[in-house]
C-alpha cells in the first residue's frame, strides 16, 4: 500500500459515488486511496439516505445504520458486529465505509472501451515513458472529475499509447499526464489541478470542450 498523504481540509474534492447499484450520492473524496479504494465523506442528510437505501436483507452487503450521532457499518452475525463507528468530522461530515464498502465514483460516460483497452495493455505489458510518469484517466463532469484509473504512461512509441489514447478520445473521456513518485501522488496532483481549473463551476454547469486526453500537467510538489 502506498504511504498515505495528509488529510488536511483541502485534500477533499467534490465527487459523486455509488455503492453497488445504489446512488449516485453527492460526496467529497480524498485525493488518495486506500488499497485502491476511494475514500468518500457525506453530509448527514446523504449519510441518512445511504442508510435508508441499504436494506438489511441484501446478501453480502454490510448494513449501514444511521444513529443520532454516528453512522455504523454492521457485519453479519446475531447480534451484528460493528465494523465501523463513524462520528462527524470537524466539517460535520461522515467519512465511512473506508475499507468496508466498495465505493466507486459515478460517471454518466461509458468507460467500457477504455477499460478493455487498459486491461489489454497491462496484460500484454508495455514500456513506460519513465517509472515516474503517470496517466490519470477520468470522466470530465464540469465541476467534478470521476477518476477511472491511474497507470504508468506508456512510451509514446509503444502501441499501448495510441490504443489507450484512441479509446479515451472515442469514448469522450479525458486524461492528465504528470510525473510523481507514487500513483497516489499523481492522482492528488490531478485532482488539485482540476479543482483549481473548475473552482468557479457549480454542479450542472456545462463545460465545452472537456479536458482532452493526454493533457500534460506539471508535477505537484509535496
C-alpha positions as CSV (number, residue, x, y, z in Angstrom):
1,X,0.0,0.0,0.0
2,X,1.3,3.4,-0.9
3,X,2.0,5.8,2.1
4,X,-1.0,7.9,2.9
5,X,-0.9,11.6,2.4
6,X,-2.0,14.3,4.9
7,X,-5.8,14.6,5.4
8,X,-5.9,18.4,5.5
9,X,-9.2,20.2,4.6
10,X,-8.0,21.0,1.1
11,X,-7.4,17.3,0.3
12,X,-11.2,16.7,-0.1
13,X,-12.6,17.1,-3.6
14,X,-16.2,17.2,-4.9
15,X,-17.5,13.9,-6.3
16,X,-20.5,11.6,-6.7
17,X,-20.3,8.0,-5.7
18,X,-22.2,4.8,-6.0
19,X,-22.4,1.7,-3.8
20,X,-23.2,-1.5,-5.7
21,X,-26.3,-0.4,-7.6
22,X,-27.3,2.3,-5.2
23,X,-26.8,6.0,-5.7
24,X,-25.4,8.2,-7.0
25,X,-24.7,10.2,-3.8
26,X,-23.1,13.6,-3.7
27,X,-19.8,13.3,-1.8
28,X,-16.3,14.5,-1.3
29,X,-13.4,12.2,-1.8
30,X,-9.9,12.3,-0.5
31,X,-7.1,12.8,-3.1
32,X,-5.5,9.5,-2.3
33,X,-6.9,5.9,-1.9
34,X,-6.6,3.0,0.5
35,X,-5.7,-0.2,-1.2
36,X,-7.0,1.2,-4.5
37,X,-10.4,2.2,-3.0
38,X,-11.7,5.8,-3.0
39,X,-12.4,7.4,0.4
40,X,-15.6,9.5,0.5
41,X,-17.4,11.5,3.1
42,X,-21.0,12.7,3.2
43,X,-23.3,15.3,4.8
44,X,-25.7,14.0,7.5
45,X,-28.6,14.1,5.1
46,X,-26.8,12.0,2.5
47,X,-25.5,9.6,5.1
48,X,-29.1,9.0,6.3
49,X,-30.2,8.5,2.7
50,X,-27.5,5.9,2.1
51,X,-28.6,4.0,5.3
52,X,-32.2,4.1,4.2
53,X,-31.2,2.8,0.7
54,X,-29.3,-0.2,2.2
55,X,-31.9,-2.9,3.2
56,X,-30.8,-5.3,5.9
57,X,-31.8,-8.3,3.8
58,X,-29.2,-7.6,1.0
59,X,-27.0,-10.7,0.9
60,X,-23.3,-10.0,1.3
61,X,-23.8,-6.2,1.7
62,X,-22.9,-4.7,5.2
63,X,-25.8,-3.0,6.9
64,X,-25.5,0.8,7.3
65,X,-27.2,2.3,10.3
66,X,-27.6,6.0,11.0
67,X,-28.0,6.8,14.7
68,X,-28.4,10.1,16.5
69,X,-24.7,10.9,16.4
70,X,-23.0,8.3,14.2
71,X,-23.0,6.1,11.2
72,X,-22.4,2.4,11.8
73,X,-21.4,-0.2,9.3
74,X,-22.6,-3.6,10.6
75,X,-21.3,-7.0,9.6
76,X,-23.0,-10.4,9.7
77,X,-23.9,-12.2,13.0
78,X,-26.5,-12.1,15.8
79,X,-26.1,-9.5,17.1
80,X,-24.3,-8.0,14.1
81,X,-20.7,-7.0,14.6
82,X,-20.0,-3.2,14.3
83,X,-17.3,-3.0,11.7
84,X,-17.1,0.8,11.8
85,X,-18.5,3.5,14.1
86,X,-18.2,6.9,12.4
87,X,-18.9,10.3,14.1
88,X,-19.0,13.6,12.3
89,X,-15.6,15.2,11.5
90,X,-14.8,18.9,12.1
91,X,-16.7,19.8,9.0
92,X,-19.8,17.9,10.2
93,X,-19.5,15.2,7.6
94,X,-19.3,11.4,7.8
95,X,-16.4,9.6,6.3
96,X,-17.4,6.0,6.5
97,X,-17.0,2.7,4.6
98,X,-13.3,3.2,4.1
99,X,-12.2,-0.3,3.6
100,X,-15.5,-1.9,4.3
101,X,-17.7,-0.7,1.4
102,X,-17.0,-0.8,-2.4
103,X,-17.5,2.8,-3.2
104,X,-17.0,3.9,-6.8
105,X,-17.0,7.3,-8.4
106,X,-20.1,7.8,-10.6
107,X,-19.9,8.7,-14.2
108,X,-22.6,9.0,-16.9
109,X,-19.9,8.4,-19.6
110,X,-19.4,4.8,-20.7
111,X,-15.8,3.8,-19.8
112,X,-16.1,0.2,-21.1
113,X,-14.0,0.6,-24.2
114,X,-11.2,2.3,-22.3
115,X,-11.4,-0.3,-19.5
116,X,-10.9,-3.1,-22.1
117,X,-8.0,-1.2,-23.7
118,X,-6.3,-0.7,-20.4
119,X,-6.7,-4.3,-19.4
120,X,-5.3,-5.5,-22.7
121,X,-2.3,-3.1,-22.5
122,X,-1.5,-4.1,-18.9
123,X,-1.9,-7.8,-19.7
124,X,0.5,-7.7,-22.7
125,X,2.9,-5.4,-21.0
126,X,4.3,-2.1,-22.4
127,X,7.4,0.0,-21.9
128,X,6.6,3.0,-19.7
129,X,7.7,6.5,-20.7
130,X,9.6,6.6,-17.3
131,X,8.9,4.9,-14.0
132,X,7.7,8.2,-12.5
133,X,5.4,9.1,-15.5
134,X,1.7,8.5,-14.7
135,X,-1.6,8.9,-16.6
136,X,-4.8,9.8,-14.7
137,X,-7.8,8.8,-16.8
138,X,-11.1,10.4,-15.9
139,X,-14.6,11.5,-16.9
140,X,-14.9,15.3,-17.0
141,X,-18.2,16.3,-15.5
142,X,-17.6,20.0,-15.3
143,X,-17.4,20.8,-11.6
144,X,-16.0,17.4,-10.7
145,X,-13.9,14.6,-12.2
146,X,-14.6,10.9,-11.9
147,X,-11.2,9.2,-11.8
148,X,-11.3,5.9,-13.7
149,X,-7.7,4.7,-13.5
150,X,-4.1,5.8,-12.7
151,X,-1.5,3.9,-14.6
152,X,2.1,4.3,-15.8
153,X,2.2,6.3,-19.0
154,X,3.2,4.2,-22.0
155,X,6.2,5.3,-24.1
156,X,4.8,7.3,-27.0
157,X,6.3,4.9,-29.5
158,X,4.5,1.9,-27.8
159,X,1.3,0.6,-29.4
160,X,-0.4,0.9,-26.0
161,X,0.0,4.7,-26.0
162,X,-2.1,5.0,-29.2
163,X,-4.6,2.3,-28.2
164,X,-5.3,4.0,-24.9
165,X,-5.5,7.5,-26.3
166,X,-7.9,6.4,-29.0
167,X,-10.1,4.6,-26.5
168,X,-10.3,7.7,-24.3
169,X,-10.9,10.0,-27.3
170,X,-13.6,7.9,-28.9
171,X,-15.4,7.5,-25.5
172,X,-15.4,11.2,-24.7
173,X,-13.1,10.6,-21.7
174,X,-10.1,12.7,-20.5
175,X,-6.7,12.1,-19.1
176,X,-3.8,14.1,-17.5
177,X,-0.2,13.1,-17.8
178,X,2.2,14.0,-15.0
179,X,5.2,12.8,-13.0
180,X,5.2,11.6,-9.4
181,X,6.9,9.0,-7.2
182,X,3.6,7.1,-6.5
183,X,0.3,6.7,-8.2
184,X,-1.5,8.3,-5.2
185,X,0.7,11.4,-5.6
186,X,-0.2,11.6,-9.3
187,X,-3.9,11.3,-8.6
188,X,-3.7,14.0,-5.9
189,X,-1.9,16.3,-8.4
190,X,-4.6,15.7,-11.0
191,X,-7.5,16.4,-8.5
192,X,-5.8,19.6,-7.3
193,X,-5.2,20.8,-10.9
194,X,-8.7,20.0,-11.9
195,X,-10.1,21.7,-8.8
196,X,-8.2,24.9,-9.5
197,X,-9.3,25.0,-13.1
198,X,-13.0,24.5,-12.2
199,X,-13.2,26.3,-8.9
200,X,-16.0,28.6,-10.1
201,X,-18.2,26.0,-11.6
202,X,-21.4,24.7,-9.9
203,X,-23.0,21.3,-10.3
204,X,-24.9,21.2,-13.6
205,X,-22.7,23.9,-15.3
206,X,-21.8,22.9,-18.9
207,X,-18.1,22.8,-19.9
208,X,-17.0,22.6,-23.5
209,X,-14.6,21.5,-24.6
210,X,-13.8,19.0,-21.9
211,X,-10.2,18.1,-20.9
212,X,-8.6,16.3,-23.8
213,X,-6.8,13.0,-23.4
214,X,-3.0,13.2,-22.7
215,X,-3.2,16.8,-21.3
216,X,0.1,17.4,-19.6
217,X,0.1,19.0,-16.1
218,X,3.1,20.0,-14.0
219,X,4.3,17.8,-11.2
220,X,2.7,18.6,-7.8
221,X,5.3,19.2,-5.1
222,X,4.7,17.7,-1.6
